[in-house]
Amino acid sequence: MSHKRDKILVIGAGAIGGISAAMMKLKGYDVTVIAKNRETAEKISQSGLRISGIKGDFLVKIAAEHQIRSLTFAPDVVFHATKAYDLEKSLPELLPILHSESRVLSMQNGICEPIFEKIFGAERTIGCIVGWGATMHAPDSLEMSSLGDFVIGTMDGRKDPMLPRIQEMLSSVLPVRISENMLGYLYSKLIVNSAITSLGVITGLPLGKMLSRRKIRRIFVSVMQEAMQVAEALQINVEPYGGRLDYYSFTNGNTLIDHFRRHAVIRIIGFKYRRLYSSGLQSIAKGRPTEIDFLNGYISQMGQEHQIATPVNNLIIELVKKIESGALKSEIKNIHHILKELS
């Protein structure tokens, strides 16, 4: 059964939110977008969103607003696709317009679902992993740069009757899996983002050049090992990243063969995504903050609460904060601060 009469709200007209909104609209869904910038909202309303990339090029006319309070309807499903640091402002504004059966999906990096649950309740909160890539070339010009899928589910594993409807909506974009281990998927992505995104900010290098350096790969491994120690304390069953990178086998063992295997895996990742720059580094280039508090910051905070030492993640947070403030530049020599911790 199709549910194309459902009213869908997408908050955030960036690369992920904008493309998701446009492709659901193309499939006949009733979609409205909230854009942070007034001029962007007006431009989208008047001219539409230009989508390009792997799934083709098209122009999609779609309703857009600048403020949540401007809406005249109660959304059935909300896809929340802003940066994690924008949640504090946007979530309270959303609460008054929801109805009792509304569902809100968190599409942020990191594990932000507990923030959603505090405001909307666990019964209205749906976790979501975005496993594909996109780039914003201009406020109304978005490119899907890599394929992948979505994973959705409740944080407590409940079989919410709305999940198949949401799966159908997001399938307009790419394939969607429903999981009963949402926290395990979220933490899996958080680990790799805590290594790739944050080290990209610190070094200023594209992924290929960054992971071709053995010293950086050592840091990469240390981030993951600390994260898995925290996961054990939290009793999180961490899912393999991308269905392939099994963190348990990756981080276990201390023989020369184990070290060689880990470095080989990381080099393969670096080669596959060699031209990509960290999303955090792109944020720095635009004068915006990173999402470090929701990535390495989560590992550090949970480690502190459960008495698990996370010195490498703590130092990465400190360096990224200095880069955000302008006290440091993104450059390769910053890794020496971390290597001292590992020596």
C-alpha positions in Angstrom: 0.0 0.0 0.0 1.3 3.4 -0.9 1.2 6.3 1.5 1.8 9.2 -0.8 -0.8 11.3 0.9 1.4 11.5 4.0 2.8 14.9 4.6 6.6 14.9 4.6 8.8 17.6 6.1 12.5 17.6 5.4 14.5 20.0 7.7 17.7 20.9 6.1 18.1 21.6 2.3 21.8 20.6 2.2 23.2 17.8 0.0 21.6 14.9 1.9 18.3 16.6 2.9 17.8 18.3 -0.5 18.4 15.2 -2.6 16.2 13.0 -0.4 13.4 15.6 -0.5 13.7 16.0 -4.3 13.7 12.3 -5.1 10.7 11.6 -2.8 8.9 14.5 -4.5 9.7 12.9 -7.9 8.0 9.7 -6.7 4.8 11.7 -6.0 5.1 12.3 -2.3 3.9 15.5 -0.7 7.2 17.1 0.5 8.1 20.4 2.0 11.7 21.5 2.7 12.9 23.8 5.5 16.0 25.8 4.4 18.1 27.6 7.0 18.6 30.6 4.7 15.6 32.7 3.6 17.0 33.4 0.2 17.7 29.7 -0.4 14.1 28.8 0.6 12.7 31.5 -1.8 15.0 30.3 -4.7 14.0 26.6 -4.2 10.3 27.6 -4.1 10.6 29.6 -7.3 13.0 27.6 -9.3 13.3 24.1 -7.7 16.3 22.0 -6.8 18.8 20.9 -9.5 19.9 17.3 -8.8 22.9 15.7 -10.7 25.1 12.7 -10.3 25.0 9.0 -10.3 21.2 8.7 -10.6 20.8 11.3 -13.3 20.2 15.0 -13.8 16.8 16.6 -13.1 15.1 19.7 -11.9 12.5 19.2 -9.1 9.9 21.8 -8.2 9.3 21.6 -4.4 7.7 23.7 -1.7 10.2 25.3 0.6 10.0 27.5 3.8 12.5 29.4 5.8 11.0 28.8 9.3 9.2 25.9 10.8 6.6 28.2 12.4 5.5 29.2 8.9 4.1 25.8 8.2 0.3 25.4 8.0 0.2 21.6 8.4 1.2 18.9 10.9 3.8 16.5 9.2 3.3 12.8 9.4 7.0 12.1 8.9 9.9 14.5 9.5 13.4 13.8 8.1 15.8 16.0 10.1 18.9 16.5 8.0 20.6 19.5 9.6 24.1 19.5 11.1 24.1 18.0 14.6 25.1 21.4 16.2 21.9 23.0 14.8 19.6 20.6 16.7 19.4 22.7 19.8 17.5 25.5 17.9 15.4 23.5 15.5 14.1 20.6 17.6 12.1 22.7 20.1 10.5 24.6 17.2 9.4 21.4 15.7 7.6 20.0 18.7 4.4 22.2 18.6 3.5 21.3 15.0 3.7 17.5 15.4 0.7 15.3 16.0 0.5 12.2 18.2 1.4 9.8 15.4 4.2 11.9 13.8 7.6 10.3 13.4 10.9 12.2 13.4 14.1 10.7 11.8 17.5 11.8 12.9 19.8 11.9 9.8 22.8 13.5 11.5 26.3 12.1 11.9 26.9 10.8 15.4 24.4 9.5 17.9 21.8 12.2 18.3 18.8 10.1 18.8 18.8 10.4 22.6 18.4 14.2 22.1 15.4 13.5 19.9 13.9 11.1 22.4 14.1 13.7 25.2 12.1 16.2 23.2 9.7 14.0 21.2 9.6 10.8 23.2 11.0 7.4 22.1 7.7 6.5 20.5 8.1 9.2 17.9 11.9 8.9 17.3 13.4 6.9 14.5 17.1 6.4 14.0 18.6 6.6 10.5 22.0 5.9 9.0 22.8 7.7 5.7 25.2 5.4 3.8 25.7 7.4 0.6 27.5 10.6 -0.4 26.5 13.9 -1.8 27.9 17.4 -2.4 26.3 20.8 -2.5 27.7 22.9 -5.4 25.3 25.8 -4.8 22.2 26.2 -2.5 20.0 24.9 -5.3 22.5 22.6 -7.0 23.1 19.2 -5.4 25.1 16.1 -6.6 24.7 12.5 -5.5 28.4 11.5 -5.5 28.2 7.9 -4.3 25.6 5.1 -3.9 24.7 3.2 -0.8 21.7 2.8 1.3 19.7 3.8 4.5 19.3 1.9 7.7 16.3 2.8 9.9 14.9 1.6 13.1 13.8 2.4 16.6 16.5 2.8 19.3 15.0 0.1 21.5 14.4 -2.4 18.7 10.6 -2.0 18.7 8.7 -2.9 15.5 7.1 0.4 14.9 4.2 0.1 12.4 5.4 3.3 10.7 8.8 1.8 9.7 7.5 0.1 6.5 5.9 3.4 5.4 9.1 5.3 6.0 11.1 2.6 4.2 8.8 3.1 1.2 9.4 6.8 1.3 13.2 6.6 1.5 13.3 3.9 -1.1 12.6 6.7 -3.6 16.2 7.6 -3.0 18.1 4.4 -2.4 17.5 1.0 -0.8 16.4 1.0 2.8 17.0 -1.7 5.5 15.1 -1.9 8.8 17.2 -2.9 11.8 16.5 -4.0 15.3 20.0 -3.0 16.3 20.0 0.7 15.4 22.5 1.7 18.1 24.9 -0.9 16.7 24.7 0.7 13.2 24.9 4.2 14.5 28.0 3.5 16.6 29.6 1.7 13.6 29.4 4.8 11.5 30.4 7.0 14.4 33.7 5.1 14.7 34.7 5.5 11.1 33.7 9.1 11.1 35.6 9.8 14.3 38.7 8.6 12.5 38.2 9.8 8.9 36.4 13.1 9.5 38.4 14.3 12.5 41.8 13.3 11.1 40.9 15.0 7.9 40.3 18.3 9.8 43.6 17.9 11.6 45.8 17.1 8.6 44.0 19.0 5.8 44.6 16.1 3.5 42.2 14.2 1.2 41.5 10.7 2.4 43.9 8.9 0.0 47.0 11.0 0.9 46.1 10.9 4.6 45.8 7.1 4.8 48.8 6.4 2.7 50.9 7.6 5.7 51.7 4.9 8.2 51.8 7.2 11.1 48.3 8.5 10.4 47.1 4.9 10.1 48.4 4.2 13.6 46.2 7.0 14.9 43.3 5.7 12.9 43.7 2.3 14.5 44.0 3.8 18.0 40.8 5.8 17.6 38.9 2.6 16.7 40.4 0.6 19.5 39.4 3.2 22.1 36.0 3.3 20.6 35.5 -0.4 20.8 36.6 -0.5 24.4 33.9 2.1 25.1 31.4 0.0 23.1 32.2 -3.0 25.3 31.5 -0.9 28.4 28.2 0.3 26.9 27.3 -3.3 25.8 26.8 -2.1 22.2 26.8 -4.9 19.5 28.7 -2.9 16.9 27.6 -3.8 13.3 30.2 -4.2 10.6 30.7 -0.9 8.8 29.3 -1.0 5.3 28.6 -4.7 6.0 32.3 -5.5 5.6 34.5 -3.8 8.2 34.2 -6.0 11.3 35.5 -3.9 14.1 35.9 -6.9 16.4 38.3 -8.7 14.2 39.9 -5.5 13.0 40.9 -4.3 16.4 41.8 -7.6 18.0 45.3 -9.1 18.0 48.8 -7.6 18.6 51.0 -9.7 16.4 53.0 -8.4 13.3 50.4 -10.1 11.1 47.6 -8.3 12.9 49.3 -5.0 12.5 50.0 -5.7 8.8 46.3 -6.7 8.2 45.0 -3.5 9.9 47.2 -1.3 7.8 46.3 -3.1 4.6 42.6 -2.7 5.3 43.0 1.1 6.0 45.1 1.5 2.8 42.3 -0.1 0.8 39.8 2.3 2.3 42.1 5.2 1.5 42.5 4.2 -2.1 38.8 3.6 -2.6 37.9 7.1 -1.4 41.2 8.7 -2.2 39.8 12.0 -3.7 37.4 12.7 -0.9 37.9 15.4 1.6 36.6 15.2 5.2 33.2 16.8 5.6 34.6 18.5 8.8 37.4 20.0 6.7 34.8 21.4 4.3 33.0 22.9 7.2 36.2 24.6 8.4 36.8 26.0 4.9 33.3 27.6 5.0 34.0 29.1 8.5 31.6 26.7 10.2 32.1 24.4 13.2 32.7 20.7 12.9 30.6 18.0 14.5 33.5 16.8 16.7 31.4 16.9 19.9 29.0 14.3 18.3 31.8 12.1 17.1 35.0 11.8 19.1 33.2 13.8 21.8 30.7 11.0 22.2 33.4 8.4 22.6 35.2 10.6 25.1 32.1 11.4 27.1 31.0 7.8 27.3 34.5 6.7 28.2 34.6 9.2 31.0 31.2 8.0 32.3 32.4 4.4 32.3 36.0 4.9 33.4 37.5 3.9 30.0 40.6 5.9 29.0 40.3 7.6 25.6 43.5 9.7 25.4 43.8 9.7 21.6 40.2 10.7 21.1 40.6 13.4 23.8 43.6 14.9 22.0 41.9 14.8 18.6 39.0 16.8 20.2 41.5 19.3 21.6 43.3 19.8 18.2 40.0 20.1 16.2 38.7 22.7 18.7 42.0 24.7 18.2 41.5 24.5 14.4 37.9 25.7 14.7 39.0 28.7 16.8 41.8 29.6 14.4 44.6 28.8 16.9 45.9 26.0 14.6 45.8 25.4 10.9 44.8 22.1 9.3 48.2 20.6 8.3 50.1 17.4 8.5 52.4 18.4 11.3 49.5 18.4 13.7 49.7 14.6 13.9 52.9 14.9 16.0 50.9 16.0 18.9 49.0 12.7 18.8 52.0 10.6 18.0 53.6 11.7 21.3 50.6 10.2 23.1 51.2 6.9 21.2 54.9 6.7 21.8 
